[in-house]
Amino acid sequence: MKTIEKALLNKLLNYSNQKNFDLEVWKIKATQLIRKIFGNNDERLGLIEKLQYDYSSWSLRDKTGIKQADTVKEQARGIIESAIDELALAYSDNSLLQLLKKNISNEEFDVLQNKLSKNEVSESELSEYFSKIATPKKDIILAQLLALKIK
């Protein structure tokens, strides 16, 4: 997982735990960060926008005298936790290897696995390996890797 993205998302989580939590400030930060990491069409953006405290008389009357959980904060944390989980899945080594396995032959994948199983595989070894892969396959792999980053 990207360390910077995870750190920024964790910072949002920590902010939601503060006593002086300001939902509107949190929503601005969360919206910008989610948009930057996952794009403009991410469904979490709509969920963030819908977050609001209910100050109606019924809501206030129902909560008087009883300490209840802050459901808005819980929802905010849930949104950010799902983003962290998705990042973990999208950037895991397993997903990268699955992408490669899907686009190269079994023989080519076995050779790559053997190279990667060494404690130290050099950049030049990997470069030599990929020079033997057909260009259209490499183009597809590169496009799919970038698509993972953009999502």
Salt bridges, closest charged atoms under 4 A:
GLU5 OE2 - LYS149 NZ 2.87
GLU24 OE2 - LYS27 NZ 3.75
ASP42 OD2 - ARG44 NE 2.98
GLU86 OE1 - ARG44 NH2 2.77
GLU108 OE1 - LYS137 NZ 3.07
GLU125 OE2 - LYS118 NZ 2.86
GLU128 OE2 - LYS132 NZ 3.67
